[in-house]
Amino acid sequence: MSLSVTPKAANQIRKALQKRGGGVGLRVAIKTSGCSGYAYALEFADAPAAEDLSFESEGVQLLVDAKSLPMIDGTQLDWVREGLNEGFKFNNPNASATCGCGESFAV
């Protein structure tokens, strides 16, 4: 099982951690939400939680709880700019559908 980031995403994570004054990495989780059933939840972590699994990619640490990992196994997190907007984009091979707004997915 794995989770990875592109060099652009890793750079943004490092910048955000530096701006906030520290942290060990980015926690990625799945929550029930949206019109397709699930949504990604991101937060910067000061320390790993007991239930976290840890992955290192492009020099940054990614933390994922065991319950979320099967739904995002193999996902690559990218940083993209689309028009005037920029942000993280999830390339999730497990997603069978996404909603029109791109905020939620189904497996």
Steps between C-alpha positions, in 0.01 A plus 500: 500500500625847421428866456725742312541863398642669194799734536263800466274372779799425723627854449162646603486278809850611605407866446183465706679322785767770504238777496310347793824462697544124486330164498588146402298480180161487335217279628273368224166345595165409350172623642143423401380805310395647170273380227720202409544364853856579610722805519868553571601671822843659537665646809853573604614278784722596792541135598382164369181365660496145638290377204714668232702313243793700365628530143789710375489639148718768339645581843168567678313283748141398427285363782190288433271318741454127436127542428559753219797328337311232299299774325807706408762229455716587199381862490737770385448851633590774252500880511328650198405842371178517297421851383507729802472211748774282639496217748550133568364247253456134589581242235320208665495169309227370735245771417225358281323836465540864599240769539472787254660750735793268569460515877393140560546150358364147512686169523 
